[in-house]
Amino acid sequence: MAKEKKGEYRDVGKIAIYPGSFDPITYGHIDIVERALEIFDKVIIAIAENAEKRSLFSVEERLQMVKTIFKDTPNVIVDSFKGLLVNYVAKTNAKVSLRGLRATSDFEYEFHMASMNRSLNTHLDTLFMMTSKDYFFVSSRTIKEVARLGGGVEGLVPDLVVRRLKEKFKLPVAKKKQIGWDD
Ligand code: PNS
């Protein structure tokens, strides 16, 4: 590698993209980001805007929550993307997509997704990190279900997310209908 190339490379640093729905972000996600920062210089949290997947929180709400949570962590960039992950990754200097694995049940879905992404962009690798034992049972889906049914999710998601979940599930029926969300 040419000397100036090396310098360029050092300046850019190692970047990982952490894509996901983050609907909402949990301490399981946050733990992955914190551990990834031990390996990478920057982590880009890329919130997917997926029209086919109905989310509880709008992409703006998810961005606001995640940006607030990482406001004091300069090496974390929070962004959103539409469409294919590989197209978003191409706009960055990242070579790695980061995903958390909770259990073997996650593996098949993740394996297919990583293989498809690799086939779309041979330069993109997916790095799996095992979720910490404290959060292996935590998923955004179960957090929403428990919160909707009035259970406590404190300690599994940041306080800000606890508050936002409470606000969401207190919405009047008319408002829920208006935003196309029914429980
Ligand atoms: O948190 P999630 O819902 O498991 O994240 C899934 C996500 C957003 C990473 C995945 O659905 C994705 O990358 N969507 C963008 C569309 C895409 O690139 N699909 C091809 C990979 S199969």
Residues whose N, C-alpha, C, O or C-beta is under 5 A from the ligand:
A	BS01	PNS	P19 G20 S21 F22 A48 G83 L84 L85 V86 M113 M116
